[in-house]
């Protein structure tokens, strides 16, 4: 599939979703990097997504801390730390 065909397929598919946000195909790649890191931070994300290691890290630096999964994990760890510290 050439680039023009892919762009048209993306536009057609995106329009069928009914989403109003200004999303682009590259947004999916960033989301994929974040989800892969949540599943296994040691995985070779850049190999899967085609990003350079540096770019994949930039995406993680920007978005990973904002995910619900990691936020929940951080809160659980903080709660556990507090319980251990206070003996409660």
C-alpha positions in Angstrom: 0.0 0.0 0.0 1.5 3.3 -1.0 1.5 6.4 1.3 -1.5 8.0 -0.5 -3.6 4.9 -0.2 -2.8 4.6 3.5 -3.6 8.2 4.2 -7.0 7.7 2.5 -7.7 4.5 4.4 -6.8 6.3 7.7 -9.1 9.2 6.9 -12.0 6.9 5.9 -11.6 4.8 9.0 -11.2 7.8 11.3 -14.3 9.4 9.9 -16.3 6.3 10.6 -15.4 6.5 14.3 -17.3 9.7 14.8 -14.5 11.1 17.0 -14.3 14.9 17.0 -10.7 15.2 18.4 -7.9 16.2 16.1 -6.1 12.8 16.0 -3.4 11.6 13.6 -2.0 8.2 12.8 1.2 9.1 14.7 -0.9 9.5 17.8 -1.6 5.8 17.6 2.1 5.1 17.6 2.6 7.2 20.8 -0.3 5.4 22.4 1.3 2.0 21.4 4.6 3.0 23.0 2.8 3.9 26.2 0.8 0.7 26.3 3.8 -1.4 25.5 5.8 0.2 28.4 2.9 -0.4 30.8 2.8 -4.1 29.8 6.5 -4.6 30.0 8.9 -1.6 30.4 11.8 -3.7 29.3 10.4 -4.6 25.9 12.0 -3.3 22.8 9.4 -0.7 22.0 11.3 1.1 19.3 11.8 -2.2 17.4 8.0 -2.7 17.4 7.0 0.8 16.6 9.8 1.9 14.3 10.8 4.8 16.5 14.4 5.4 17.4 15.2 4.5 21.0 15.6 8.2 21.8 12.2 9.1 20.3 10.5 6.2 22.1 12.0 7.5 25.3 10.8 11.0 24.6 7.3 9.7 24.2 7.6 7.7 27.4 8.9 10.8 29.2 6.0 12.9 28.0 3.1 10.5 28.3 3.8 7.5 30.5 3.5 9.2 33.8 0.0 10.4 32.9 -1.5 7.0 32.4 -4.2 5.7 34.8 -2.5 2.3 35.2 0.8 3.8 36.3 -0.9 6.4 38.5 -2.8 3.6 40.2 0.3 1.6 40.7 2.2 4.6 42.2 -0.7 5.3 44.6 -0.8 1.7 45.7 3.0 1.8 46.3 2.7 5.0 48.3 -0.1 3.5 50.4 2.0 0.4 51.0 5.0 2.5 52.0 2.9 4.5 54.4 1.5 1.4 56.0 5.0 -0.1 56.4 6.3 3.1 57.8 3.6 3.6 60.4 3.0 -0.1 61.1 -0.7 0.3 60.4 
